[in-house]
């Protein structure tokens, strides 16, 4: 199953994929603007994505995070564009990304890496 993960941010949206495997990899980031849904739909169609895994922020007590309302509104736009999705708790994904990349000295796409952490979490739970 081809999955696309989304790490939603107010400025950038990170994307990651799995290409039908059990391993997630960062794809790219896009600017969060009026063309974002169209860009995601292009990837969705071109890569024959079956489902989007959309990160949902939660606090340590498992209550909704700060962007939860905005992400739910974004999810409605995905639905209107005929894209299948489900939410995945992204608790500590930013911290996992920092830990994974702490020894890496090159440039990397933080948002896309965070999307890959979200997708890998989903894949690990659903193997």
RAFENCOR-V279470 format. One record per backbone hydrogen bond with DSSP energy under -0.5 kcal/mol. NH is the residue of the N-H (numbers start at 1). CO is the residue of the C=O. E is the energy in kcal/mol with one decimal. If there is no record, write none. Layout:
BEGIN
NH;CO;E + NH;CO;E
END
This chain:
BEGIN
3;1;-0.6 + 4;51;-1.8 + 5;16;-3.0 + 6;53;-2.5 + 7;14;-2.5 + 8;6;-0.7 + 9;12;-0.5 + 13;30;-2.7 + 14;7;-2.5 + 15;28;-2.9 + 16;5;-1.6 + 17;25;-2.3 + 18;3;-0.9 + 21;18;-2.3 + 25;17;-2.6 + 27;15;-2.8 + 28;15;-1.1 + 30;13;-2.3 + 32;11;-2.8 + 33;31;-1.5 + 36;33;-1.7 + 39;35;-2.4 + 40;36;-2.6 + 41;37;-2.7 + 42;38;-2.0 + 43;39;-1.8 + 44;40;-2.9 + 45;41;-2.6 + 46;42;-2.9 + 47;43;-2.6 + 48;45;-1.0 + 49;44;-2.6 + 50;2;-2.9 + 51;2;-1.1 + 52;84;-2.3 + 53;4;-2.8 + 54;52;-0.7 + 54;86;-2.9 + 55;6;-2.5 + 55;53;-0.6 + 56;88;-2.9 + 57;55;-0.5 + 59;63;-2.7 + 62;59;-2.5 + 65;57;-2.6 + 68;65;-1.5 + 71;67;-2.7 + 72;68;-2.2 + 73;69;-1.9 + 74;70;-2.0 + 75;71;-2.5 + 76;72;-1.6 + 77;73;-1.2 + 78;74;-1.8 + 79;75;-2.4 + 80;76;-2.4 + 81;77;-1.4 + 82;79;-1.9 + 83;78;-2.1 + 86;52;-2.1 + 88;54;-2.2 + 90;56;-2.1 + 93;90;-2.3 + 96;92;-2.4 + 97;93;-2.3 + 98;94;-2.2 + 99;95;-2.3 + 100;96;-2.7 + 101;97;-2.2 + 102;98;-0.7 + 102;99;-0.6 + 104;101;-1.4 + 105;103;-0.5 + 110;108;-1.1 + 113;109;-2.4 + 114;110;-2.5 + 115;111;-1.9 + 116;112;-1.9 + 117;113;-1.8 + 118;114;-2.1 + 119;115;-2.5 + 120;116;-2.8 + 121;117;-2.3 + 122;118;-2.0 + 123;119;-3.0 + 124;120;-2.8 + 125;121;-1.7 + 126;122;-1.3 + 127;124;-0.6
END
